[in-house]
Amino acid sequence: MRRIAALAVLLLAACTQASVATTTTVPAGTTITEVAVTTAPPAEDGFPVTVEADNGTVTIPERPMRIVSLSATSTEILFEIGAGPQVVAVDDQSNYPSDAPMTDLSGFTPNLEAILAYEPDLVVIGYDPGELVAGLTAVEVPVIFHNAALDLDGVYDQIETLGLATGNHQTALEVGTGIADELAQIVEEAGDDGLGLTFYHELEASLFTVTSATFFGQIYKLFGMVNIADEAGEGTGYPQLSSEYVVLADPAIIFLANTLYGESAATVAARPGWEVMTAVRNGAIVELDSDVASRWGPRIVDFARAVAKGIDEHG
């Protein structure tokens, strides 16, 4: 469906520098950043507004009312911060929320003419094959390019940036703070149950995974868990492990983020040699919602709850 392209997007993550931040300390000794302000507030009338994105400085002259989102994560953020009525089209992977105006637009093989047919006054993307930003800029359509968030600061930054860009700044700040509060509560309720618990997070059956240097890995780290991929991870933070490596590491819990592609506890248990692992022998294989486990928007709290549930049931 989108396996190779989605993985390619995850392999390049960026996070901008935070200028203002407040923190909440949780029992496990970790820290959750609540607010990360990275862009200047708008003028008194709200617009024009200038924001910083992964494609540089972007100026939006007027409040956009015809937004096209080619990023499933950004679509979720836009609707969460109250910009849903301003969105006229989303890509073919933006399946949440249900009232998002899904089209056959592709975020992975974007067609400039098809995008412009919606007469957008702002386009939000999560992937640029090389010409999309340049093409939109050439026709004076503001475009915000957001890579996968590197960490929680990056999540809050993207939420705020989209809030500023769409005229929903205050709501965006409230959403970010709400996420931080919920994460802190989830981690507090889990207590020390996850401390030192080893795990393996699977992105694909070809054994691509995440390290603690990624956003997804950071969520696990909030619970004090130990990622078996950390010693193998280099560069992007999304290494491909060997079957032998996973078996020898013997994780206590396996989290499957690729259930959308047919993987399950049963298919994992049936893999040659994997029956000796602690997670397999104990049935400690957690099947995650593939969308929730691959997007860094407001539903990261659902991802954290799934991790907490896995710890509670199998820790």
N, C-alpha and C positions, 0 to 999 in steps of 0.2 A: 504493500500500500504506500507507505512513505518511509520504509525502514532505513534505506541508505541515506536518503536526503535528510531525514530527521537526525540521524546520527551525525551527519556532517555539520549540521547546525550546532549540535551540542559540543562538538569538538573545538569550537571557537567561542569562548566566553569572554566578556569584557565587563569591567566594573569601574565606574568613574569615582573620583575622590570625593568623600563627604566633607562638607565644611561645618555642619552643625549636627551634633548627635547626642542623644540621651540613651542610657542603657538600663536594663533590668537584669539583675543577677539571679540565676536560678540555682537550686540546691546542688546540682551536679558540678557547680563551679564554672559553668560556661556563661557566656554573655549574649544577650539578644539585643541588637541595635533596634531602637524603636523608630527613630526618625533620622533620615539622612537627607539633608537639604543640599542639593548640588547645583541648583540653578537660581538665577536672580528672580525675585518676585516680579510680576508684571506691573505695568504702569497703573495709575489709579483707575482708568477705564478698562483695564484688563488686557487690552491689545493695542498695538502689536506686542507680542511676547517673544523672547528669545530663550531657547533651551539648548542644552548640550546633549547630543546623542552620539552613538557610535560612528555616525557619519559626520561628526563635527557640529559646528554651531548652526542651528536652524531657527529662522525667524518666521513666525506665523503672523501675518498682517491683521487678520480679523478672526473672530471666533469661528472655527470650522463647523460647518453644518452638513457637509457631505464627505464624511470620513470613509476611507476604504482601508480595511485591515487585512493584511496578508500574513498575519501571525496569530496562531490560535491562542497563545498566551496573552498577547496584547488585546485581542478581542475580549477575553475574560476580564482583563483589567479595565478596559473602556466601559464595559457594562457595569462593573462593580462600582466605578467612581461616578456613575450617573451620566456618562456620555453615550449611552445606548441609542437615544433618539437622534443623535447626530451621525450615527453610522448607517451608511446606505448600502454597503456591500462588504462581505468578508470572504475569505478564501474557503476552499473546499475541505479544509481540515478544521475549521472553526465550528465545532459541533456543540459548543457550550458558551453561553446559555442557549436554550432551545429556541428562543425568539431572535437570535442573531440572524441577520439576512444572508444566509449561506448561498454562495454562487459556485460556478465552476471555475472561478479564478484560482490559479495555482500560486502558492507562495514559494514553491521550489523551482518552477519553470515559468516565471512571470512573463506575461505578454503586455507590453506597454500600451498598445492600442486598446486592448480589452479593458485595462484599468482605466484609461482616460475616457472610455465610453460612459463611465459612471459620473463624469464631471466632478472629480474629487477636489476638495480644497485642502485636504491633508491625507497623506498615505502613510500608513504605519507598516513596517516590514520587519521580519526576523531573519531574512536571508537575502543577500544580494549576489547574484551570479556574476556580477561584474559591470553591468550596464544599466541596471534599474535605477539606482540613485542618480546617475548622470543623466539618464533620459528624462526622469521626472523634473530634475533641476533645470534642464534645458527648456522645459515648457512652463517653468515657474510654478510648479506644484510642490509645496513643502512636503518633505518626506522625513520621517523619523525612523532610523534604523536601530533596533535594539537586539543585540546578540543575547544569547543565553546569559542570565545573571550568574556572576561568579560566586556570589555569596548573598547573605540576607541584606547587607547594605545595598547591593545591586538591585535586589527586588524592590526595596523601598524607594530607591532612586528612580527606577523605571515607572513606578506607580505615580510618584510625584511629578515626574517629567510629563507624563501623559495628562495629568491633572492640570498642569500649567498650560499645556498646549491646547487643551480643549475648553478651558474656562471653568474647570471643575477642581480648582486647586485645594480648597478647604476640604471638600469631600475626599479627595485623594489622600490628604494628610490623615484624616480620620480613619480611612481604610488601612493605611500603613500602621497606624498606632493600634488599631483593632487586631490586625494580624499578629503584631508583636505581643500584645496582651494574651491572645489565645495560645500562641506558642509557649509563652512562659507558663501558662496554666497547665498545658498538656505535659510539659516537662516536669513541672512541680508535682503533678499527680503521679507521674511515673516513678518519682523518687530516685532511689539508687539502683533500681532493678536492672537497668541497662549497663551499669558500670562494668567495663571490662568484657562485655559480651561480644564475641566475635561474629561477624556477619559477612555475607557476600550479596551484593546487589547486582542483578543481571539485567543488562539492557537488551542483549540479543543472545540467541542460542549459540552464536559463534563466540560467546564469552567476552563480549565487550562489557565493561563495567565502569564504575566511578571510584575515584579516590576521595579522601577527605579534603582535597584541594578544590573540589567542585561544590556548587551549591547543594546538590543532592547529598553529597557526602557530609556537608556541614550539618544538615538536619539530623543525620544519625549521630553526629558528634555531640549535638546538644544533649543526647541521652547518655553520653559517656561510652558509647559503643566503640569497638575496635574493628577497623576496616581491613580485611585481609589483602586488599589490593594496594594498600599504601606503599608497601615495599616494592611493588612492581610498577607503580605508576610513575610516568615521566611525561614531560611536555604538557599535553593538553589536560591531563587528569582523567582521561577516558581510555585506559589501556585495554588491550585484548589479552586475556589470560589464556593459559593452556589448561586442558582438563586436569593434567597431572598437578599443576600448581594449586588449583582449587581443592582437589582431593587431599593433597598433603597439608594444606592450610587448615582443613577440617573445620569450617565455620559452624558455629552453634545454630545460626539461623540463616536461611536463604530467602531473600526478597526478590520476587520475580516482577519486573517492570515490563515484561514482554508478553503478557497474557493475551493481548490483542492479536498476537501473531501465532496463537495456538499452543504456547507453552503453558504448562500447568505443573502442579505438584507431582502428578502421575508421570508426565514425560520426563521430568527431572530425575525422579526416582528410578526410571528405566534406563538412564544413561549408563553405559558400560563403566564399571568401577566405582560409580558414585554411591552404591549401596552401602559402602563402608563408612561414609561420612556421618558424623554425629547428627547433623541437621536432617539427613535422610532417614536415618535409623529412628529418630525421635519424631518424625513427621513434622519437623519445624520448618516448613516451606510456606512462606506467606505469599499469596497471589494478590498483587497490587492492581489497582485500576491503572491501565497503561497511560491514559491521558493525564490523570492526576499525578502519576509518578514521572511525568516527562515535561510538565509545565511549571513555571516558577511564579505563577500569578497568585490570586487570592486563595486558590484551593490548596496552597501548600499546607494549610492547617489540616486539611483532610489527609494529606500525605503523612504529616506528623502523627495524626491520630492512628493511622494504619500501622506506623512503626511502633507506637506505644502499645497498640493491641497485640502486635507480634511479640513484643517483649513480655507483656503480661501473660500471654498464652504459652510461650515457649522459653522464657528466660529462666 
